[in-house]
Amino acid sequence: MYLKSLELQGFKSFPDKIELKFNKGITAVVGPNGSGKSNIGDAMRWVMGEQSSKALRGEKMAGVIFHGTQTRPKAPFAQVTITIDNEDGALEYDSDTVSVSRKLYRNGDSFYMINGKEVNLKDIVELFMDTGLGRDGYSIIGQGRIADIVNGKSNDRREIFEEAAGISKFRSKKKEAEKKLAAAEDNLSRINDIMGEIEGRIGPLKAQAEKAEKFRVLDEEKRKLEVSVWVHKLNEYMSQIAGYEEKLSAVKKEYEVITQELESIEDDINDSFAKSAEKSELADSYKNQIHQVELENSQALSKIAVYENDISHLEDNILKLKEQISESNSSKYYLEAELKTRRQELEELDEKKAKQQEAVDCKEKELSELIDKTALSDKSVSEAGSFINELYMKKSEVSFRLENAKNNLSDIDEQIENSLERKKQLEEHSKLSSKELKELRESKGKADENKQELTNRMSGLAKLLETRNTKLSECRKNLTDTEIQLRDVENRIKTIADLENSMEGFQFSVKHIMKASQQGRISGICGTVSQLISVETKYSVAIETALGGALQNIVVNNEDSAKRGIRLLKENRAGRATFLPVTSVRGNRLNMPQLENEDGFVALGCELVKYDSQFEGVINSLLGRICIAEDIDSATLIAKKYGYKFRIVTLDGQVINAGGSFTGGSVSKQTGLLTRKNEAEALAKKKTALENSFTELKQQVEKLNQEVSKYTADTEGLREKLSQVNSDILRFEMEIKRVSEYYSDYENKLDEIETFIETLKNKYKIVSGDIDKAQTELSEIEAEISDNEAKLADSQNEQAELKNKREQLSEELSQMKIMAAELSKDLDACKLSISQLEETIGDSDTDSGKLNDNISECEKKIAEKKELIFQTKQELSGADEKIAAAQKMAEQAQREHIELDNAANKLRTKQKHKMDEKETLSGQLTRAEEQKKSVTAGFDKLVAQLWDDYELTRSDAAEIAEDIVDITVANRRLNELRGKIRNLGSVNLGAIEEYAEVSQRHEFLTGQLNDVNTSKTELEKLIEDLTENMKNMFTDSFERINANFKKIFTELFGGGQCELILTDPNNVLECGIEINVQPPGKVITNLMSLSGGEQALVAIAIYFAILKISPSPFCLLDEIEAALDDVNVSKYAQYLHHLTDKTQFITITHRRGTMEEADVLYGVTMQEKGVSKLLKMDVSETRQMKLE
């Protein structure tokens, strides 16, 4: 067997999981001070079951868990695992490889495992026992342990020698056997006590069982009769309830009929009032129509008067205008005659001139026309040519504009299409961004709410957790305290029960009689006086003192029972006892009422105890003449006053006897029979209270544990959720910012592109208009060019002809103008005269025309006014008919309104009568319901009583009930049964079953007694054998170790003498071990006079001597050579190699000599403060280090 590996995680300065793999030979763990190399030794001790935190260089066990650094968190647990090769089967475990693990959490939870299976600490200890391994073995040796071998007390050195001798397991078995033997002796004593108690219980239990049986018969008859009476009453109640329900049904029907009639009447009333209101409104409407028509008639008459007045004024105006026309016509006649003469003269001159002028004009016109034509022709030809040239230039310009506009329109159309597509994309992106932004904001809002909720919940949980942990600690402490108290009480109850069961303190004769009574061998035994009375605790000492030995007196039914008891004692030679027959013992009470007025007087003894009335004579005979006083002083005064005629006992047990003698002293309050009985009752109550308290506290602890676990899990869950929510919020904020920027960009671009599209559309309209205009213009220009080119050709031909004709006409016109000039002078004079006459006549005609126009206008207006008057009168002719019809309808509506009001009032009267009837029925209904409710309450109360008293439903009760012929007789019999049951007094219903159980238990205990005696004998033999084996094994191993020690000491010290001595050879298993050494050249009287190095070397020599005779499979040596000089370190390291054939060494060291002898080196460093790291160096590096 050897150690294959050691794994650490979270242990002390090793937060990360590390593994040290070991081979046979020597493995050295090196490192500077403070690097954590000794923590590896602590880990080995810890995993092998070390329970002392001080041995692990700590204050508390939780100190082995990595406590964190500034950069590393605390470890949640510490775990160490060792793996052992067990191919040779050295460990009693069915596996070639044995893995031992220990794990400790910060909350204190811990467990051990062997090959992954959870085990107890005891299993670990037993696994390594007698192998040299384990927490108490010699497989792990540190500086302190080495020093203890030399400096420790002689008795303290035994441990390592016993482990080497292999007797640890035997010592453990011996201790276990001794414990079992002590337990067997306790059981034997307890069984004897219990059997004695059981023998005294059988008799009284039989009497109680008979009484209980009688009670059962009476109680069953009472139950049946009482149930029958109650069922009879329930049936009566049911009949009454049925009658009330029938009455209620009839009244309810009548009530419902009246209610329906009232609802119908109410509907009719509302309908009548509604119709009446409609008729009233209709009458008012007709009256309004009449008033409106009358108002319109008045307005029409006023219009007619106005129109007639206008006609009168117009006719007056026509007469005046006609007079003015007549005057103007008379003046005009004379002027027209003169004008006629002048006109005839002018006509003649005009005719001459006209003819001449006509000729001139014709010539001028002809010439002018010819000149004009010529000029026009010239101009036309010139302009036509220029115009045609301009049209061609214009055509080219318009064609260019048209083509350019078409190209622009195509570009604009394409731009609009592209822009609309881009706009659509932007709108889609904007819409998606807006939707995404909204969703993100909603998600962030929900996340914020969730964060707040989680924060609040975590805060609440933290407070709850703190409260629950505080409460849990309190409850655990209370639970432990209560459990201890309960265990103490149970032990005391058990002890008292054993005493009671065994009738401890009773005379053998009394025990014998009570046992015979329980077994049924003697009848008529009521019990001992102590069993038949009860007394309050404060009086128990006084009553016990007063009764003394009488407590063990046996109360029997009669004299025959007493005789049978005496005979039984004589036959069995069981001693003597006092019997008190109930029939013959008739004690009297002390008749001194004045005692009650004495200071310190408590009561007569018989008044302070409780007992069954049938034992009154017995109790009076024992306590009726004994006075109880508060203290000895009060008792003395009372005794003196009454002449020492009766016995007085104080509450603390002091006695003044009749006649004046005093008896007193100290009294044990725990040994009396009554005290024991009272204590048992008090302890039973206390036990019940403690059990209830323990159960409640246990439930509270379980509940609080569950709550703490739940709140812790909930807090962790919430913390994870909060972390996730914070991450989500940060992500949402970044997403919102990103999407907001995208959304703003999309919106801005959308605005820009919409403006651009609008601009393009306007531009499209303008360009389209330009194209239409240019196309029209181009068509017109082309038509115009064609027309003008044709005209130009005609004008050029006509131009030549007109030039010749113009010259000829110019000559003829000159002669004709001279003749025309003379005629013009005569004509002008005549025209002037005519002009003057015409002007005068014209003025006269103008005035007459205007006057005629005014007359026409007035006549037209008169006709219009008359037409209006006619129309207005037509309207007035139909108004009277409308007023008459409306008047008639209004009167009809008013009559119907009055009739409906009268009908509604009649219905109101009928409604009032019905309401009175309904009120009467409501009263009847209420009274009937109250009566039914009262009877129902009685019914329900009786049903509830059936359940409360007998747990019977009404149907169950009806099934078992018998018919009641006469309820009076039944009630009388019921009272009789109640009286008989009451006279029985207190009844122990469990006595029958208890009697059977006690008998059975007696048989069982007899068998147990035999088993315990057999077991006791076997255990005594086992202890004897174990002790002998341990002596032989320890003596043999000690002698061999002593021999090896002498040899190794000489080798290490280079000579000298040494010896290991037992302080008491006759007691080898308990005595101490002394060490005598004599290094070469020195005289040593005391080990303390050795140097530190010498002491260490002595201890190492002893250690090596032990390994020689009982090699440990592997050893961990923690700087045990630290006190040696370099020479002795080399000796120590070289000697290790002598032992490696049977032992694997792991040495923690910083000494060069030890490192040089190692096969493998592990280096421990602390590059990061508080955190140890592990490095491994192979053999070649080790040898290189040796050369250096």
Secondary structure by P-SEA (a helix, b strand, c coil): ccccbbbbccccccccbbbbbbcccbbbbbbccccccaaaaaaaaaaaccccccccccccccccccccccccccccbbbbbbbbbcccccccccccbbbbbbbbccccccccccccccccaaaaaaaaccccccccccccccaaaaaaaccccccccaaaaaaaacaaaaaaaaaaaaaaaaaaaaaaaaaaaaaaaaaacaaaaaaaaaaaaaaaaaaaaaaaaaaaaaaaaaaaaaaaaaaaaaaaaaaaaaaaaaaaaaaaaaaaaaaaaaaaaaaaaaaaaaaaaaaaaaaaaaaaaaaaaaaaaaaaaaaaaaaaaaaaaaaaaaaaaaaaaaaaaaaaaaaaaaaaaaaaaaaaaaaaaaaaaaaaaaaaaaaaaaaaaaaaaaaaaaaaaaaaaaaaaaaaaaaaaaaaaaaaaaaaaaaaaaaaaaaaaaaaaaaaaaaaaaaaaaaaaaaaaaaaaaaaaaaaaaaaaaaaaaaaaaaaaaaaaaaaaaaaaacccccaaaaaaaaaaaacccccccccccccccccccaaaaaaaaacccccbbbcccaaaaaaaaaaaaaaccbbbbbbbcccbbbbccccccccccccccccccccccccccaaaaaaaacccccccccaaaaaaaaaaacccbbbbcccbbbbccccccccccccccccaaaaaaaaaaaaaaaaaaaaaaaaaaaaaaaaaaaaaaaaaaaaaaaaaaaaaaaaaaaaaaaaaaaaaaaaaaaaaaaaaaaaaaaaaaaaaaaaaaaaaaaaaaaaaaaaaaaaaaaaaaaaaaaaaaaaaaaaaaaaaaaaaaaaaaaaaaaaaaaaaaaaaaaaaaaaaaaaaaaaaaaaaaaaaaaaaaaaaaaaaaaaaaaaaaaaaaaaaaaaaaaaaaaaaaaaaaaaaaaaaaaaaaaaaaaaaaaaaaaaaaaaaaaaaaaaaaaaaccccaaaaaaaccccccaaaaaaaaaaaaaaaaaacccccaaaaaaaaaaaaaaaaaaaaaaaaaaaaaaaaaaaaaaaaaaaaaaaaaaaaaaaaaaaaaaaacccccccccccccccccbbbbbbbbcccccccccccccaaaaaaaaaaaaaaaaacccccbbbbccccccccaaaaaaaaaaaaaacccbbbbbbcccaaaaaaccbbbbbbcccccbbbbbbbcaaaaaaaaac
